[in-house]
Every structure is written in C-alpha cells, then in structure tokens.
Amino acid sequence: MLRARPTEPDPSTLRPQRVLLASEGREITQAAVTFAATLARQGDGKVHVFSVARVWGTSLGFPNPGLLPSRREWDQQRAVVEHAVNALKKRGVEAEGHVLATRKATKRIVGEAERLGCDVIVMAADPSRSQLVGDFMWSQEPQRVKRRARVPVYLVES
C-alpha cells in the first residue's frame, strides 16, 4: 500500500546545523546549491556534499570489477562534489564533501545523513512520477530518499 509522507516543514522556519547536499550521480544544480546555502546560513551551519558513484550490480552475488565505477566515473563524481563545495564556499558557507560507490544510493544517502548528524537533506531532482513507475527508474532516487529519510528532504526540481 502506498502511503503519503507528511509534508516537509516550511524551509524558512528551519535552523539546521548540518545540511546534506546529496546526489545519486547527477550534476548538482546551482538551484540546489543556493537552496542548501540558504538553509545553512539560517542555522549558522555547514553543508556536507555527498555523491554516489554507481555500482552497476553483482555477478553471481559477488562484486565484479567490471561492474564497479570506472576511473572516469569516479573523476566525474569528484568533480561534481568539488564544484558544489567551491560554489558553497563562494557563498560564504562552510562546506566539505566526498564520493562513495554503492548499488543502493537511497540507503547510502540516508545512512550518510544519519552518520553525519544532518538535520536536513537537499537534492536536485527530476519531476516526480507515480511511486509504482518511479521505483523502477534511477532518476527517481531523490523521491525514494524523501520517502525513506527521517529528516526533512527538499527536492529542488531542475
């Protein structure tokens, strides 16, 4: 059964100490960077930028080197994180970031938010589709994060 998640609180009322600006592998848009910077400034907090380098699966239940992210994919994700961190620092916000590889981006993003003690998650996202169809699409990963996270998740549609 599909259940509706309560709406997120008005972002102008939040005072987060830690904001997670996350990506499941897509570019982090300037709109998402701006939104995360605004939230961080409201709480005099900092932003942690996190991106996922996608592992494409397993072979017979074991990791297969051919399915792991290539050097080029790692470099692309590092560039995404570095670009976002630099944009946040230009806005006067303390920021740092890193990249991890995983097959389960939702679980990893939510886990990073919990591990880092983040008060809010911000992600760039495509427009939402129905949950039934969206569960089969990698582009709907931000919506899955929103459903699973225990903290408010703000999706900045591109």
N, C-alpha and C positions, 0 to 999 in steps of 0.2 A: 504494500500500500504506500502511495506517495504521500508524504506529509509536508506541509508548509512550514518553513522555518520562520520564526518571528522576524520582523523587520529589524534592520540594524538601527542603532541609536543615531540621532542627528549628529553628524561629524563635528559640527561646531560646538557641541557640548562636551566633547572628549578632551581629556588632558593626558594623552599617553606618554609614558616614559620611554617605551621602546616600540618602534614600528617595524614590521617586517614587510619589505617591498619585495615580493616574490614573483618568479616567472617559471613556468613549466617548460621553458625553452624558447619562447617567443621574445622579440625585442620588447624592452620596457619603454613604453611611450613617454613622451615629455609630460603628457597629461597625468600619468600615473606618478611620475617623479614629483610633479608640482603638488599633487594631492597628498603624497606621503610627506613632503617637506612641510606643507601647511599643518598637517596633523602633528608632526614632531615639534614644530615651533609652538603650537598651542600648549603642549605639555612640557616644553623645555626639554624634550627628549632627544633620542638619537634614532637613526634608521639603520637597520641591517638589510643589505641587499642580498638576495639568495636566488640562484638559478639552478635548474636541473639540466644536466647533460643526460639525454635519454639513452637508457639501455634497451635494446630492441627485443629482448626476450631471453629465453634459455634454450639449450639444446639437450633434450633428454633429461630435463630437470637440473642441469648443471650450467653454470655460466660458460659461455663460449666466447673466446676472444674476438671472433668475427661479428658478434652482436654488441660488443662494447662500443662506447663512443670513440670515434677516431680522433686523432690529434687535432684535425681541423675542427671537429665539433667541440672539443674541449676549448680550443682557442676562441671560437665564436662565442661560447658562453662566458668565458673570462672577459672578453671584450664587452659583452652586454652588461656584465656586472660593473666593470671598470667605468664604462660610460655613465651608468646611473650614479655610481658613487661620486664621480667627478662633478656631475650636474648637481647633486645634493650639496656637495661642499661649496660650489659656486653660490648656492643659495644660503650659505651660512649655517648649514645643518651638519652635525657630526654624523659621519657615515662610514661603514665598512661593509665588506661583502665576501662571499665565497661561492663556489660551484661544487655540487656533488652529483654523482651519477646514480641513477636509480631507474627501475621499471615502474615503480609506484610513486608517481610525483605527488599525488594528493597526500598520501600517508607521510611522505618525507617533508613536504611543506608544513603540514600541520604539526609534525614532530619537531621541526626546527623552531616553529613559533613557541611551542611549549618549552623546549630546551633553553631557548634564549630568554624566556620570560616576557615575550612580546604581548602588548596589550591590544594590538590591532594588526590585521594583515591587509595589505593593499596589493592588488594585481591588475594588470592590463587584461582585458577580456574581450572576446567576441560577443555579439548579442546572444542572449540565452535562447536555447531551444527547449523543446519538451524534455523532461528528465528521461523518459523512455528512450528517445532517439539520442539524446545527448550523452548517455552513458557509453555509447559506442564510439564517441568522437574525442580524439585527443584535444581538439580545440576547445572542448567544454570542461577541461580540467579546472579552471578557476571556479566554475559553478559547483563542481564536486568539492573543492576546498571549502567553499562557502557553506555547503550542507554539512560538512564534517567538523569544521573548526568549532572550538568552544569560545573563541574570542570573536569580536565583530570582524567581518571581512567585507571590504569595499572593493567592488569591481569597477574599474574605470574602462568603459567601453570605447573601443577605437573605431 
